[in-house]
């Protein structure tokens, strides 16, 4: 196993474990640690004024350090006391899997860390975003329950084929954007592809809509009042650029409502507007409001057609509670209602998320078809018939029978047996020597074996994934693009060594290092590297070496002139040092 488990992770199904990878803590360089430290120091300083009070309290509760990138094992020891756990993954994973992890109270953490060049914001998920953004807020029980519930609902949302294409395109962009030395034209091309896809998605799927809700709450949510909002969204908490930008008048603040579901987002740009929820309880209210619009709760022909169009493994649940899981191929409709359903390939039948014995994918390896609805001319649905009613209509074992359903579906055969649910309702009828027709079209022949007819007046629920996760082999994920690890040059390795020396000096593990010598190396060989000079400035000021500090400031001013885009980062780093000395 590639990760250290605990009681929460033990409950994860195998198909989610396939996404987990080792954190490989030793792969973090001293530059990575410096990036983490800079962002966290700046965040804690700034966010203490603008973040929801759960953030700083959550940092303390989760034991996330300002000075060290969190170790997943250490995080899990603390998170388990909150009823949560964390796992490392490689960048973006499919949205349904991401949400299903949440449903199991597991935070998905992309273990890579952004480059120094992208210290303010990266479209790629990284440990700053996940560890410093998501983890602290789950210390708030009300918000943690929202996150869990969102995952539970979100993983049932129906997708479209285009959703997956967009996910792959976004994942690819995030990988090449964070890879050192990627040509700009390649990045531009990837961004143009995403833009083209977003313009041609057609009607948004349930997954696309619920991802909008996730974005405007979990990732980019504000809380409080429009006039005085506080930050709780992980995307804002982990972005030192956007957390400041979002508080300006340039970003429109809108009261959070169900309308946010129709507001799309662009992952590559700062957000032009943000939604403000009055409190965490209201998030659940809007989520439930949206869930009422989903096929999960509405079922019916519309939900069935969405599932067919998705071409994904999904489930329909009938009014008897019988659940049919598989790849739905077609449906026959009559007066706006489904009267016959057909799956293709492996299918499983379940009741209350547990596969019915003898009705797994081995039994139904070539698909499953069944009528839905009432019998013609009989107002009483089969599931509502008492034993006396069933006998009156000749629906009992050993009887040769012809059943004519509304919608011109006819079943002829000999009833072998019936399967009942816990309430005593018939949910499945098995027939031998059976022929099923729709008008003149034959849907099932006697030569194909026993026919298992589902019983249900209507489809009450349609959702993504199987009813019983044990029914199907779901360990099939293949990542088309993985995070690019560019081989490090000798010059880069030498720079990492300089960062490590400064880190060792600050931590007292090696105080024999010449900081002046390190500074000269930086000036001569890495004239545009600003972060290590800021760390050297901190050591100079801490040790009262004002002359050395002034030399460093002069060098940093030179960098600002050559690289004006990092000027505010340098100024903020200096301010943090000076504030710490005063306090």
Secondary structure, DSSP 8 states (H G I E B T S, - for coil): --S---HHHHTS-HHHHTTB----GGG--HHHHHHHHHHHHHHHHHHHHHB-THHHHHHHHHT--SSS---HHHHHHHHGGGT-EEEEESS---HHHHHHHHHTTEEEEE-----GGGSS--SS--HIIIIIIIHHHTTSHHHHHHHHHHHHHHTTS---HHHHHHHHHHHHHHHHHHSTT--HHHHHHHHHHHHHHHHT--S--HHHHHHHHHIIIIIT-EEE-SSSEEE--HHHHT-TTHHHHTTSTTSEEEE--GGGGG----TTS--SEEEEESSHHHHHHHHHHHHTTSHHHH-HHHHHHHHHHHTS-EEEEETTSEEEEEEEEEEEEETTEEEEEEEEEEEEEEETTEE-TT-STTTTTT--EEE-S-BTT--S-GGG--HHHHHHTT-STT-EEEEEETTTEEEEEEEEEEEE-TTS-EEEEEEEEEEEEETTEEEE-GGG--EEEE--SSEEEEEES-SSGGGS-------SS--------HHHHHHHHHHHHHHHHHHTS-TT--HHHHHHHHHHH-TT--HHHHHHHHHHHHTT-HHHHHHHHHHHHHHHHH-GGGHHHHHHHHHHHHHHHH-
